[in-house]
Amino acid sequence: MAESTKSELVLQHSIVNAGSPTSPSTPNCISSLYVGDLEENVDEGQLFDLFNEVTRVHSVRICRNEENGVSFGYGYVNFTSSEDDSKRLNGKQIRIMFSDPDPTMRRSGIGNVYIKNLDSSIDNKELYEVFCVCGDVSTCKVVVDSHGRSKGFGYVQFQKEEDAKAAIRKLNGMSIKGKQVYVAKFIHQEK
C-alpha cells in the first residue's frame, strides 16, 4: 500500500476482462503489482491497456494528491495471475514489483544495497539482471534525472538480508559495461 504519510486520492478503475484466459499453471487469485516511475500524465486506462495485453486485469489505480489530483508517480495493478514483466509506457520504462501491504520490511532497510558508478546505459531491468543472481530481488531502481537520464547510482532490495550481503561480497568492485561499480549496504540518512 502507499505510504501513510502521503495524502492521496485513490482512483479505482474496476474493469474485469472475462474474455482473457489465464495461464493454467497460475492459480486464479488476485495479485497486486506496484508500478512506479510513472509520468504525471499516465492514467488508469493506459495502465489497464498495457497490462491487459499480458494477463487478465481485475483493477488498476494511480495514487494521487487529494488536494490537486496530481499523480504521485506510482500505482497498483490487480490481476489474476502472478506474472511480472518489464514494460514501457509513453516510451519510458516503468518499474514493476509485487505489492506488499506490509511496509515494515521496505522501510527497515533490511536487504537494501546501494550501487554507484553505474554506466549511464544501465536501466532498471539490467540492474535487476545483474543482482538477481545473488538472491530474490524485491525491487530495484536506477535513479534518473527529470529528463530520464541515469544519475549513475541505484538501489536494490533483496527479500533476505543474507542475499544483500552476498551481493556486496560478489559484486562490489565488479566491472559492469566497462565501469567498476561500488556496492554497499544502504544506510538511510535522517533529514
C-alpha positions in Angstrom: 0.0 0.0 0.0 1.0 3.6 -0.3 2.9 5.3 2.5 0.6 6.6 5.1 2.4 9.9 5.2 1.2 10.8 1.7 -2.2 12.2 1.3 -3.8 10.5 -1.7 -6.9 10.1 -3.7 -7.3 6.6 -4.9 -9.0 6.3 -8.2 -10.3 2.8 -8.6 -10.8 1.7 -12.2 -12.5 -1.6 -11.8 -12.5 -3.4 -15.1 -12.8 -7.1 -15.5 -11.9 -8.7 -18.8 -13.5 -12.1 -18.6 -12.5 -13.0 -22.1 -8.8 -13.1 -21.4 -7.5 -16.6 -20.5 -5.2 -17.1 -17.5 -2.3 -19.5 -17.6 -3.4 -23.0 -16.4 -0.3 -23.1 -14.2 -1.3 -19.9 -12.4 -3.8 -20.0 -9.6 -6.9 -17.9 -10.3 -6.4 -15.5 -7.4 -5.9 -11.7 -7.4 -2.3 -10.4 -7.1 -1.1 -6.9 -6.9 1.8 -5.2 -8.5 3.3 -1.9 -7.6 4.1 0.2 -10.7 6.5 3.1 -10.2 8.3 5.8 -12.1 5.1 6.8 -13.9 4.9 10.2 -15.6 2.3 12.6 -14.1 0.0 12.3 -17.2 -0.3 8.5 -17.2 -3.9 7.5 -16.4 -5.6 4.3 -15.2 -6.8 3.5 -18.7 -3.2 3.4 -20.0 -2.1 1.1 -17.2 -5.1 -1.2 -17.8 -4.4 -1.4 -21.6 -0.7 -2.1 -21.0 -1.2 -4.9 -18.6 -4.3 -6.4 -20.2 -2.0 -7.4 -23.1 -0.3 -9.8 -20.8 -2.8 -11.0 -18.3 -6.4 -10.6 -17.1 -6.6 -7.3 -15.3 -9.0 -7.0 -12.4 -8.5 -3.4 -11.5 -5.9 -0.6 -11.6 -5.3 2.6 -9.6 -2.9 5.5 -9.7 -2.2 7.3 -6.4 -2.8 11.0 -6.5 -2.6 14.0 -4.2 -6.2 14.6 -3.0 -5.7 18.4 -3.0 -4.6 18.9 -6.6 -5.1 15.5 -8.2 -1.5 15.3 -9.4 -0.1 11.8 -9.6 2.5 10.7 -7.1 4.1 8.7 -9.9 3.1 5.2 -8.8 0.1 3.0 -8.7 -1.1 -0.6 -8.4 -2.4 -3.2 -10.9 -4.5 -6.0 -9.6 -4.7 -9.1 -11.8 -5.5 -12.8 -11.7 -2.0 -14.2 -12.5 1.4 -13.7 -10.9 3.5 -12.7 -13.9 5.9 -9.8 -13.6 7.1 -8.1 -16.7 9.3 -5.2 -17.8 7.1 -2.6 -19.6 7.3 0.7 -21.3 4.6 3.4 -21.1 4.8 6.5 -23.3 8.3 5.4 -24.3 9.5 5.4 -20.7 10.5 2.2 -18.9 8.4 1.8 -15.7 9.3 -0.1 -12.6 7.1 -3.1 -11.6 7.2 -5.1 -8.4 4.9 -7.2 -6.3 2.9 -5.1 -3.9 3.5 -5.9 -0.2 0.8 -4.5 2.0 3.1 -4.6 5.0 5.7 -1.8 4.5 7.8 -2.9 7.6 10.4 -4.7 5.5 10.7 -2.0 2.9 11.1 0.8 5.5 13.5 -1.2 7.7 16.4 -1.0 5.2 16.9 -4.8 5.6 18.2 -6.3 2.4 18.8 -2.9 0.8 22.0 -2.2 -1.1 23.3 1.0 -2.8 25.2 0.9 -6.1 27.2 3.7 -7.6 29.3 4.3 -10.7 26.8 2.7 -13.0 27.2 3.2 -16.7 24.5 5.6 -18.0 23.1 3.0 -20.3 22.1 0.7 -17.4 18.3 0.7 -16.7 16.2 -1.0 -14.0 15.9 -4.2 -15.9 19.6 -4.6 -16.5 20.3 -3.7 -12.8 17.8 -6.5 -11.8 19.5 -9.0 -14.2 22.9 -8.3 -12.6 21.7 -8.6 -9.0 19.1 -11.4 -9.2 22.0 -14.0 -9.3 22.6 -13.2 -5.6 19.0 -13.9 -4.4 15.4 -12.9 -4.7 15.1 -9.2 -5.5 12.0 -7.4 -4.2 12.7 -4.2 -6.2 15.5 -2.3 -7.9 15.8 1.2 -9.2 18.3 3.2 -11.2 17.9 6.9 -10.1 17.3 9.2 -13.0 17.1 13.0 -13.5 14.0 14.9 -14.7 14.9 14.0 -18.3 15.1 10.3 -17.6 18.9 10.1 -17.8 20.7 7.9 -15.2 22.4 9.7 -12.4 24.9 6.8 -12.2 23.6 5.2 -9.0 20.7 3.0 -7.8 19.3 0.7 -5.2 18.4 -3.0 -4.9 16.3 -4.5 -2.2 16.6 -8.2 -1.6 14.0 -10.3 0.3 16.7 -11.6 2.6 19.5 -9.7 4.3 21.9 -12.6 3.7 21.3 -12.2 -0.1 22.2 -8.5 0.2 25.4 -9.3 2.0 26.2 -11.9 -0.7 25.6 -9.3 -3.4 28.0 -6.9 -1.7 30.7 -9.6 -1.4 30.3 -10.8 -5.0 29.6 -7.6 -6.9 31.4 -4.8 -5.2 34.3 -3.8 -7.5 32.9 -5.7 -10.4 33.1 -4.2 -13.9 29.7 -3.7 -15.5 29.8 -2.3 -19.0 33.3 -1.1 -18.5 32.8 0.7 -15.2 33.9 -0.6 -11.8 30.8 -0.4 -9.5 30.7 0.2 -5.8 28.1 -1.9 -3.9 27.4 -1.4 -0.2 24.7 -1.7 2.4 22.2 1.1 2.0 22.2 3.4 5.0 19.1 5.6 5.5 20.1 9.2 6.3 17.8 11.1 8.6 16.9 14.6 7.4 
